[in-house]
């Protein structure tokens, strides 16, 4: 397994702290709005990394935070609180906003076949851990109080800019918003560990602390949450390239000062998704969500396929023309895989579902030989192509080469059972749903009824877009009374007769 390590700026052989086990941490979302597809590119690439590690035999424990407090609108610890901004926008409490957008985030992840991390920890659960770390940093002389806030003192470090030798101005490219000078700081690069009420009187969530009623700075949460669940030594820390500075730089500063030793060995950063206006970001307003793609007729897995055709360390440019090309290619690829599935079925090569569940086969993410009977698979061919796949995906997660190997399997001179076993196996990492069968749910329905149902589906979609959920529910219930069942799926709304 080889990974590019942002810390050393080299592709390195991956060697975890504990043989056979990987401690992995992912910076999670700030849940004040929907995740846009630029955010989700990072999570897709991190999902590929985790599934690759599992595929080659590692026991992975992956932890993700949920930022539900204190993430200010500037990465320099200034400006309006994003959570409070979201609450004001929608006339809800901060915690109602957090729950709604946390659920929405994981709904998008499910549509994109992104595995939920083993541990998901909201920042609001860890206030005691934040306070304890800040206490230790104060005792060790790495932090100070000024203006009733607690700051980390970057002048105490020999090497603050651990991710490179760039100038300060170059590193500030990673900062997402304008920087406002904080006159309380001793040094320009010092960052806040704890805010008190004296600075932000309108902050919605506050806690008692030894330094006054307040709330934690953004950077402290990832350090504490990772240590809580992964211990003092971590193998891989993931995030977008915009997290490198200042967020991950500050995480290393406070974590290693607190621990007294090196904290994380490998740093995995995913590059930006750009459109014609540049980097996609919420602050600029040029965002697209999974729901918008669905409304425009795109299966979310088309977007996953689009992302996998490029390397995670390269900027990826989005346009609907490019996405249309990906949609066409994905549709053809899936059809060819489903033809192989049908051929394997016809040859009697599928094993029986052990649990007898008729829906099991439609899930499409199968074990290495999946539903293919083991004695029907050409082991030599399977091992040959599987070794090539492992070589590709283990080489700094080369997803474009891994996808190419699916095409190579389709064209290979071997039987359908072996092809299906390989495609199903590869798809445990790729997550493209290549062997998911689409049921012909509306077969035999007359055209007049079909036209009526499709009209009602469009009316329901419009109602949901306007957040008129009562009307959307009424349409669904009325159709059900007529014996028509609607199902919301990742491919859009499906319907069938009850």
Helices and strands as residue ranges (DSSP letters): E 2-5, E 10-13, E 21-26, H 37-55, E 59-66, E 72-74, E 78-81, H 82-90, H 94-111, E 119-122, G 123-125, H 127-139, E 143-146, E 149-152, G 154-156, H 168-171, G 172-174, E 191-196, E 214-216, H 218-230, E 234-240, G 241-243, I 244-248, H 249-259, E 264-270, E 273-275, E 278-279, H 290-295, H 300-308, E 316-317, H 320-346, G 360-363, G 374-376, H 379-393, H 399-411, H 416-430, H 447-465, H 469-481, E 484-489, E 492-497
